[in-house]
Amino acid sequence: MDALRHLARPLTDQTLSLIAGGYSWLPQRMRESTGGTGTDRAVRIRLMGRPALAVRGPDAVRFFYDERNVRRHGAIPEPVQATLFGHGAVHTLDGETHRDRKKLFLPLLHADRIAGVVDEVAAAWDEAAAGWAERERVVLFDEAGLVLTRGVCRWAGVPLTDAHAGAPADAHAAAEAVARDLIAMVDGFATLGPRHWRARRARGRQEERLARLVRDVRSGRVQAPAGSMLERAVLHRDATGEALTPRTAAVEVLNVLRPTAAVSWFVAFAAHALHRRPEVRARLREGDAAHAAAFAHEVRRFYPFAPFLGGLAARDLSWHGRSVPAGGMVLLDVYGQNHDADLWGDPYAFRPRRFLEHPAERDELIPQGGGDPWSGHRCPGEGIVLGLLEALAVRLARLEYDVPEQDLRVPLRGVPTRPRSGFVVSGVRPPDRTTWAAPVGAGLGH
């Protein structure tokens, strides 16, 4: 009877409420559904004109990632495809088609590939940081984006300079241009207005540039490094035996470059955490691999990035007494789950030690989704994100700098959010390179 009452209750479309509420929108709907107790794990809503079911919790993660329940094809709104993922990307596929395309990315799960990306980005960081001492102020968010772009492009075999007319010939200017575009794609995917249109233009530029590069590799004009992500995209064939079109190959290469550049959000959050919790810095300075991993997990859990993930009901579904018809939306409450008191005890306290006391479980901590990264929709690059964040957090902890007066608020309304100032530092005093380059866990085995 309780489920029938929920089905009979008229639903007001929540799209405008989502835009206004940002990260807190879905957790608030969960609280309202239980009169403020916050103990519910499902709520019926209406979004973008469709009935929707929002779910939370480890069991809900398994429910959401079961392809018998939720499909991705047709689920990602066009504005998100046109900015964040790209049209025809692996994220939009289901079943065997998805699993076949995902083979392109599976090497990202291997420890040697993770270490390769981390080494390239760490080298780019060390080179950049050596010059920060000569500058009056440095915006860490911007610098991290540039460092990550240089490192991942070098690792992926993607040149930053381009011979076509209008492209920057200077290597530094070319790196800055690519970094701006990669960051813009992420910054504008969930918003309206200038940021969104900037993201669309950025994706268009980079897809065109990389599609041209794919054609040049196939024609023999350019040599792709053996085993590189560029070579894999050029050679990959889908289930039909057909090679990817140059545009689709470009989209999938960008689906390695773009999320790596997005680690700049986590670098800014890491700096924010070290500023607010200076006692954490001492352990990181030592390069202890377990503590660096715990810190990386806690940054991704505590700070907001994706508010939720969405799919479409593959059939009529019911979860915890709430139902949604086939074709309705199913939302996984990522931010709410990462701040669920039943899972984390004190979810709004930044406490890396929690991950030393209780290792991160696959379907509990879901900043980059849940499920099986080998066959499901969980991001195969999650190990790379962890490895990069561990390595850069240690370097950041060993960097001496001043934090001038600035706006360090992290607003919850805009998606994706970050410290408003981008985290500005001044008076940088880099340590000896042999000291800050000591190895840590690099995300291996997590």
ChimeraX attribute file (.defattr): number of C-alpha atoms within 10 A of each C-alpha:
attribute: neighborCount
match mode: 1-to-1
recipient: residues
	/A:1	7
	/A:2	8
	/A:3	13
	/A:4	11
	/A:5	10
	/A:6	15
	/A:7	15
	/A:8	8
	/A:9	9
	/A:10	9
	/A:11	14
	/A:12	11
	/A:13	16
	/A:14	18
	/A:15	14
	/A:16	10
	/A:17	12
	/A:18	15
	/A:19	16
	/A:20	14
	/A:21	16
	/A:22	19
	/A:23	26
	/A:24	15
	/A:25	20
	/A:26	26
	/A:27	24
	/A:28	14
	/A:29	20
	/A:30	24
	/A:31	16
	/A:32	14
	/A:33	17
	/A:34	14
	/A:35	11
	/A:36	12
	/A:37	10
	/A:38	17
	/A:39	14
	/A:40	19
	/A:41	22
	/A:42	25
	/A:43	25
	/A:44	23
	/A:45	22
	/A:46	17
	/A:47	19
	/A:48	12
	/A:49	11
	/A:50	15
	/A:51	20
	/A:52	27
	/A:53	26
	/A:54	27
	/A:55	29
	/A:56	26
	/A:57	24
	/A:58	19
	/A:59	12
	/A:60	21
	/A:61	22
	/A:62	15
	/A:63	18
	/A:64	26
	/A:65	21
	/A:66	15
	/A:67	16
	/A:68	12
	/A:69	19
	/A:70	25
	/A:71	24
	/A:72	21
	/A:73	16
	/A:74	12
	/A:75	19
	/A:76	17
	/A:77	10
	/A:78	13
	/A:79	20
	/A:80	20
	/A:81	18
	/A:82	20
	/A:83	26
	/A:84	27
	/A:85	25
	/A:86	26
	/A:87	19
	/A:88	15
	/A:89	20
	/A:90	24
	/A:91	22
	/A:92	20
	/A:93	20
	/A:94	18
	/A:95	14
	/A:96	12
	/A:97	14
	/A:98	21
	/A:99	19
	/A:100	19
	/A:101	21
	/A:102	22
	/A:103	16
	/A:104	19
	/A:105	21
	/A:106	15
	/A:107	18
	/A:108	22
	/A:109	19
	/A:110	15
	/A:111	17
	/A:112	12
	/A:113	17
	/A:114	23
	/A:115	20
	/A:116	18
	/A:117	25
	/A:118	27
	/A:119	20
	/A:120	19
	/A:121	27
	/A:122	20
	/A:123	16
	/A:124	20
	/A:125	22
	/A:126	17
	/A:127	13
	/A:128	15
	/A:129	22
	/A:130	15
	/A:131	12
	/A:132	19
	/A:133	17
	/A:134	13
	/A:135	11
	/A:136	10
	/A:137	17
	/A:138	20
	/A:139	14
	/A:140	21
	/A:141	24
	/A:142	19
	/A:143	21
	/A:144	25
	/A:145	25
	/A:146	26
	/A:147	25
	/A:148	28
	/A:149	30
	/A:150	28
	/A:151	23
	/A:152	23
	/A:153	25
	/A:154	18
	/A:155	22
	/A:156	21
	/A:157	17
	/A:158	20
	/A:159	17
	/A:160	23
	/A:161	17
	/A:162	17
	/A:163	8
	/A:164	10
	/A:165	7
	/A:166	7
	/A:167	14
	/A:168	17
	/A:169	14
	/A:170	11
	/A:171	14
	/A:172	13
	/A:173	14
	/A:174	18
	/A:175	20
	/A:176	20
	/A:177	19
	/A:178	24
	/A:179	25
	/A:180	18
	/A:181	22
	/A:182	27
	/A:183	26
	/A:184	24
	/A:185	29
	/A:186	24
	/A:187	23
	/A:188	24
	/A:189	23
	/A:190	19
	/A:191	17
	/A:192	11
	/A:193	8
	/A:194	10
	/A:195	16
	/A:196	22
	/A:197	19
	/A:198	18
	/A:199	27
	/A:200	23
	/A:201	16
	/A:202	23
	/A:203	26
	/A:204	16
	/A:205	14
	/A:206	18
	/A:207	22
	/A:208	16
	/A:209	17
	/A:210	24
	/A:211	21
	/A:212	17
	/A:213	24
	/A:214	27
	/A:215	17
	/A:216	15
	/A:217	17
	/A:218	16
	/A:219	10
	/A:220	10
	/A:221	10
	/A:222	12
	/A:223	14
	/A:224	22
	/A:225	15
	/A:226	10
	/A:227	11
	/A:228	16
	/A:229	24
	/A:230	27
	/A:231	20
	/A:232	20
	/A:233	22
	/A:234	24
	/A:235	16
	/A:236	17
	/A:237	17
	/A:238	17
	/A:239	13
	/A:240	8
	/A:241	8
	/A:242	10
	/A:243	15
	/A:244	18
	/A:245	15
	/A:246	20
	/A:247	20
	/A:248	22
	/A:249	26
	/A:250	25
	/A:251	27
	/A:252	28
	/A:253	27
	/A:254	23
	/A:255	19
	/A:256	18
	/A:257	24
	/A:258	27
	/A:259	22
	/A:260	25
	/A:261	27
	/A:262	24
	/A:263	23
	/A:264	26
	/A:265	26
	/A:266	25
	/A:267	26
	/A:268	24
	/A:269	26
	/A:270	26
	/A:271	23
	/A:272	21
	/A:273	20
	/A:274	18
	/A:275	16
	/A:276	11
	/A:277	12
	/A:278	11
	/A:279	10
	/A:280	19
	/A:281	19
	/A:282	13
	/A:283	15
	/A:284	25
	/A:285	19
	/A:286	17
	/A:287	24
	/A:288	16
	/A:289	20
	/A:290	17
	/A:291	22
	/A:292	28
	/A:293	27
	/A:294	22
	/A:295	30
	/A:296	26
	/A:297	22
	/A:298	23
	/A:299	23
	/A:300	22
	/A:301	24
	/A:302	20
	/A:303	24
	/A:304	25
	/A:305	21
	/A:306	19
	/A:307	23
	/A:308	21
	/A:309	16
	/A:310	20
	/A:311	23
	/A:312	24
	/A:313	25
	/A:314	19
	/A:315	15
	/A:316	12
	/A:317	18
	/A:318	14
	/A:319	16
	/A:320	12
	/A:321	16
	/A:322	21
	/A:323	22
	/A:324	23
	/A:325	18
	/A:326	15
	/A:327	20
	/A:328	23
	/A:329	25
	/A:330	27
	/A:331	24
	/A:332	27
	/A:333	28
	/A:334	30
	/A:335	25
	/A:336	24
	/A:337	28
	/A:338	25
	/A:339	21
	/A:340	20
	/A:341	14
	/A:342	12
	/A:343	14
	/A:344	17
	/A:345	11
	/A:346	13
	/A:347	17
	/A:348	14
	/A:349	11
	/A:350	18
	/A:351	17
	/A:352	20
	/A:353	15
	/A:354	17
	/A:355	18
	/A:356	13
	/A:357	9
	/A:358	10
	/A:359	13
	/A:360	16
	/A:361	12
	/A:362	15
	/A:363	17
	/A:364	20
	/A:365	23
	/A:366	25
	/A:367	23
	/A:368	19
	/A:369	24
	/A:370	24
	/A:371	20
	/A:372	15
	/A:373	18
	/A:374	16
	/A:375	16
	/A:376	19
	/A:377	24
	/A:378	17
	/A:379	21
	/A:380	22
	/A:381	22
	/A:382	21
	/A:383	23
	/A:384	26
	/A:385	25
	/A:386	27
	/A:387	28
	/A:388	29
	/A:389	28
	/A:390	32
	/A:391	29
	/A:392	28
	/A:393	27
	/A:394	28
	/A:395	25
	/A:396	24
	/A:397	23
	/A:398	22
	/A:399	17
	/A:400	15
	/A:401	19
	/A:402	13
	/A:403	13
	/A:404	12
	/A:405	9
	/A:406	13
	/A:407	12
	/A:408	15
	/A:409	14
	/A:410	17
	/A:411	15
	/A:412	19
	/A:413	15
	/A:414	16
	/A:415	21
	/A:416	20
	/A:417	20
	/A:418	25
	/A:419	19
	/A:420	13
	/A:421	16
	/A:422	25
	/A:423	25
	/A:424	23
	/A:425	21
	/A:426	18
	/A:427	17
	/A:428	21
	/A:429	17
	/A:430	20
	/A:431	15
	/A:432	11
	/A:433	13
	/A:434	7
	/A:435	14
	/A:436	21
	/A:437	18
	/A:438	14
	/A:439	14
	/A:440	21
	/A:441	20
	/A:442	27
	/A:443	25
	/A:444	19
	/A:445	10
	/A:446	16
